[in-house]
Amino acid sequence: MLDRFRSEGFTDIMDVNLNEELKDLQNLIYFKTKSLLVKHDENLSISEKINLKFQEIPKTEFWASFMGDINNSNELKQLICSKGIVSTFNKIFKDPKIFEICTFRARFPSQKKVVYDWHQDEGTWFLSKNKNLLNKFPATLWFSINGANSEDSIQLVKSSHKKKLHRHKYVKDQGFFNIDGNYIIDPKKIVTIETKESQCVIFHPLTLHRSIPQTKLNFRPRYSVDIRYYDTDFRPNFKTDILFKLKRIFNIIN
């Protein structure tokens, strides 16, 4: 896993061994969304319940409230800090420490905020005013709560972490989450991640990645968590786009 992480910028897809942490989070998600789901048998397994489609597209206000509830929940915190997650990070780090930014994601139909274009995670907090975020270089464990397919997952660019920190443009309501990928990205190196629930992939802070663009209206929700840990011994050596560095120094967001 470590060799592939270093050479290609991400690991193989892995199973995460959890106890009740996943089921507790899935149950909370279902409790918060069940009134919006198509009619169903209450005796379905929790895995089946959180893969049910919506009766109609949820309103933005519901999505925002739901995101806040889950991201502030004890169930999410317990999963992020679980032995299963830490032991998975141990495959690439000797002494993984939790990073400040770990986020639950709910991909609902028509919610543009949840679809992120090509970017590198390091670009989102590069030279942030929050000193707790600087020079940590966390790896991201993209954890699947209810499975992900070729229509609603993420894509990674193989070996893209070896080049440099590219110039990121500021996107309203998202942050520095966009580069001009038209001339940077080789389509032949794009890898689409498909997972079952409780599977993950870990990728390098400089690996280019994005949400798969929505090509059709799918009423199935997709739930995931961006879990980040760092190791003080992990210090990638990389170049930075000079214009992007200057913009971040002077806090220019356009």
C-alpha positions as CSV (number, residue, x, y, z in Angstrom):
1,M,0.0,0.0,0.0
2,L,2.8,2.4,0.9
3,D,4.6,1.7,-2.3
4,R,1.6,2.4,-4.4
5,F,0.7,5.5,-2.4
6,R,4.2,6.9,-3.1
7,S,4.4,5.9,-6.8
8,E,0.8,6.5,-8.0
9,G,-0.5,8.9,-5.4
10,F,-3.2,6.6,-4.0
11,T,-3.7,3.1,-2.6
12,D,-5.7,0.2,-3.7
13,I,-9.3,0.1,-2.6
14,M,-9.4,-1.3,1.0
15,D,-11.9,-2.7,3.4
16,V,-12.1,-0.9,6.7
17,N,-12.7,-3.1,9.7
18,L,-15.2,-1.4,12.0
19,N,-17.3,-2.5,14.9
20,E,-20.6,-0.6,15.4
21,E,-19.3,2.7,14.2
22,L,-20.6,2.4,10.6
23,K,-24.0,1.0,11.6
24,D,-24.5,3.8,14.1
25,L,-23.7,6.4,11.5
26,Q,-25.9,4.7,8.9
27,N,-28.8,4.5,11.3
28,L,-28.5,8.2,12.1
29,I,-28.5,9.0,8.3
30,Y,-31.6,6.9,7.8
31,F,-33.4,8.5,10.8
32,K,-32.7,12.0,9.3
33,T,-33.8,11.1,5.8
34,K,-36.5,8.4,6.0
35,S,-39.4,10.8,5.6
36,L,-38.0,11.7,2.1
37,L,-37.5,8.2,0.9
38,V,-39.7,6.1,-1.4
39,K,-42.2,3.9,0.4
40,H,-40.4,0.8,1.8
41,D,-40.4,-2.1,4.2
42,E,-39.1,-1.0,7.6
43,N,-37.6,-4.5,8.0
44,L,-35.0,-3.8,5.3
45,S,-31.4,-3.9,6.4
46,I,-29.8,-0.5,7.2
47,S,-27.5,-1.0,4.2
48,E,-30.6,-1.3,1.9
49,K,-32.4,1.6,3.6
50,I,-29.7,4.2,3.0
51,N,-29.5,3.2,-0.7
52,L,-33.2,3.9,-1.3
53,K,-34.1,6.7,-3.7
54,F,-35.8,9.9,-2.7
55,Q,-39.4,10.5,-3.5
56,E,-38.4,13.8,-4.9
57,I,-35.4,16.1,-5.0
58,P,-34.7,17.3,-1.4
59,K,-34.7,21.1,-1.0
60,T,-31.4,22.9,-0.4
61,E,-32.4,23.9,3.1
62,F,-32.9,20.3,4.1
63,W,-29.5,19.3,2.6
64,A,-27.7,22.1,4.5
65,S,-29.4,21.2,7.8
66,F,-28.8,17.5,7.3
67,M,-25.1,18.1,6.5
68,G,-24.7,20.2,9.7
69,D,-26.4,17.6,11.9
70,I,-24.3,14.7,10.6
71,N,-21.0,16.6,10.7
72,N,-21.6,17.6,14.3
73,S,-22.7,14.2,15.4
74,N,-21.0,11.9,17.9
75,E,-21.6,9.0,15.5
76,L,-19.4,10.7,12.8
77,K,-16.7,11.5,15.3
78,Q,-16.6,8.0,16.6
79,L,-16.1,6.6,13.1
80,I,-13.4,9.1,12.3
81,C,-11.4,8.2,15.4
82,S,-12.1,4.5,15.4
83,K,-9.5,1.8,15.6
84,G,-10.4,0.6,12.2
85,I,-9.7,4.0,10.6
86,V,-6.4,4.4,12.5
87,S,-5.2,0.9,11.6
88,T,-6.0,1.6,7.9
89,F,-3.9,4.8,8.0
90,N,-1.1,2.6,9.6
91,K,-0.7,1.0,6.2
92,I,1.0,4.3,5.0
93,F,1.9,6.2,8.2
94,K,3.9,5.0,11.3
95,D,2.3,7.5,13.7
96,P,-1.0,8.8,12.2
97,K,-2.5,11.9,13.9
98,I,-5.9,13.3,13.1
99,F,-6.1,16.4,11.0
100,E,-8.5,19.2,11.8
101,I,-10.6,18.9,8.6
102,C,-12.6,15.7,8.3
103,T,-16.0,16.0,6.5
104,F,-19.1,14.0,5.9
105,R,-20.4,14.4,2.3
106,A,-24.0,13.8,1.1
107,R,-24.3,13.8,-2.7
108,F,-28.0,14.7,-3.3
109,P,-29.4,15.1,-6.8
110,S,-29.1,18.7,-8.1
111,Q,-26.9,19.9,-5.3
112,K,-24.0,21.6,-7.1
113,K,-22.1,22.4,-3.9
114,V,-21.3,18.7,-3.5
115,V,-19.7,18.3,-7.0
116,Y,-16.1,19.4,-6.8
117,D,-14.0,19.9,-10.0
118,W,-10.3,18.9,-10.3
119,H,-8.2,20.0,-7.4
120,Q,-5.5,19.0,-4.9
121,D,-6.4,18.9,-1.2
122,E,-3.2,20.8,-0.3
123,G,-4.4,23.7,-2.5
124,T,-7.5,24.2,-0.4
125,W,-5.6,25.1,2.8
126,F,-2.2,26.1,1.3
127,L,-0.9,29.1,3.4
128,S,-4.2,29.3,5.3
129,K,-4.3,31.8,8.2
130,N,-5.2,28.9,10.5
131,K,-1.8,27.7,11.6
132,N,-3.1,24.3,12.7
133,L,-3.6,23.5,9.0
134,L,-0.1,24.5,7.8
135,N,2.7,22.0,7.0
136,K,0.8,19.0,8.0
137,F,0.3,17.4,4.5
138,P,-2.5,15.0,5.5
139,A,-3.5,12.1,3.4
140,T,-7.2,11.7,2.7
141,L,-9.0,8.5,3.3
142,W,-12.2,8.6,1.2
143,F,-14.6,6.4,3.1
144,S,-17.7,5.0,1.5
145,I,-20.8,4.8,3.7
146,N,-23.2,3.3,1.2
147,G,-21.2,2.4,-1.8
148,A,-20.2,4.4,-4.8
149,N,-20.4,3.7,-8.6
150,S,-19.2,5.2,-11.8
151,E,-22.0,7.8,-11.8
152,D,-21.6,9.3,-8.3
153,S,-18.1,8.5,-7.0
154,I,-14.7,10.3,-7.4
155,Q,-11.9,10.2,-9.9
156,L,-8.1,10.3,-9.3
157,V,-5.3,11.1,-11.6
158,K,-2.5,8.5,-11.4
159,S,1.0,9.9,-10.5
160,S,-0.3,13.6,-10.6
161,H,1.2,14.1,-7.1
162,K,4.7,14.1,-8.6
163,K,4.4,17.4,-10.5
164,K,3.6,20.5,-8.4
165,L,0.9,22.3,-6.5
166,H,-1.1,23.8,-9.3
167,R,-2.9,27.2,-9.4
168,H,-6.3,26.8,-7.8
169,K,-9.2,29.1,-8.5
170,Y,-11.6,30.1,-5.8
171,V,-15.1,28.7,-6.2
172,K,-18.0,30.4,-4.4
173,D,-19.4,28.3,-1.5
174,Q,-16.5,25.8,-1.9
175,G,-13.1,27.5,-1.6
176,F,-10.0,26.8,-3.7
177,F,-11.4,23.8,-5.4
178,N,-10.7,24.2,-9.1
179,I,-7.7,24.1,-11.4
180,D,-7.7,24.4,-15.2
181,G,-7.5,20.7,-15.9
182,N,-7.8,20.9,-19.7
183,Y,-4.1,21.1,-20.3
184,I,-2.8,19.4,-17.2
185,I,-4.7,16.2,-17.0
186,D,-4.0,13.1,-19.2
187,P,-7.4,11.4,-19.7
188,K,-5.6,8.0,-19.9
189,K,-4.4,8.4,-16.3
190,I,-7.9,9.1,-14.8
191,V,-9.0,6.3,-12.4
192,T,-12.6,6.0,-11.4
193,I,-13.1,4.8,-7.8
194,E,-16.0,2.3,-7.3
195,T,-16.6,0.9,-3.8
196,K,-18.9,-1.1,-1.6
197,E,-19.9,0.3,1.8
198,S,-17.1,0.4,4.4
199,Q,-14.4,0.5,1.7
200,C,-12.0,3.3,1.1
201,V,-9.0,4.6,-0.9
202,I,-6.3,6.8,0.6
203,F,-4.7,9.5,-1.6
204,H,-1.8,11.9,-1.4
205,P,-2.4,15.6,-0.6
206,L,-1.1,16.6,-4.1
207,T,-3.1,14.0,-6.0
208,L,-5.5,15.6,-8.5
209,H,-9.1,14.4,-8.0
210,R,-12.7,15.4,-8.5
211,S,-16.3,14.4,-8.0
212,I,-17.7,12.6,-11.1
213,P,-19.8,15.2,-12.9
214,Q,-23.5,14.5,-12.8
215,T,-24.7,13.3,-16.2
216,K,-28.2,12.4,-15.3
217,L,-30.7,13.0,-12.5
218,N,-30.2,10.1,-10.0
219,F,-32.4,10.1,-7.0
220,R,-30.1,7.8,-5.1
221,P,-28.0,9.6,-2.4
222,R,-24.3,8.9,-2.1
223,Y,-22.7,9.2,1.4
224,S,-19.0,9.4,2.1
225,V,-16.5,10.9,4.6
226,D,-13.2,12.6,3.9
227,I,-11.1,11.5,6.8
228,R,-7.6,13.0,7.1
229,Y,-4.6,12.0,9.2
230,Y,-1.0,13.2,9.0
231,D,2.4,12.0,10.1
232,T,5.1,14.4,11.2
233,D,7.7,12.3,9.3
234,F,5.7,12.7,6.0
235,R,7.0,15.8,4.2
236,P,6.5,15.7,0.4
237,N,8.9,17.8,-1.6
238,F,7.1,19.7,-4.3
239,K,7.1,22.9,-6.4
240,T,4.3,25.4,-6.3
241,D,2.7,27.6,-9.0
242,I,4.3,31.0,-8.2
243,L,1.1,33.0,-9.1
244,F,-1.0,30.8,-6.8
245,K,1.5,31.2,-4.0
246,L,1.4,35.0,-4.4
247,K,-2.4,35.1,-4.4
248,R,-2.5,33.1,-1.2
249,I,0.1,35.2,0.5
250,F,-1.9,38.4,-0.3
251,N,-5.3,36.7,0.2
252,I,-6.5,37.2,-3.4
253,I,-9.4,34.9,-4.2
254,N,-10.2,35.7,-7.8
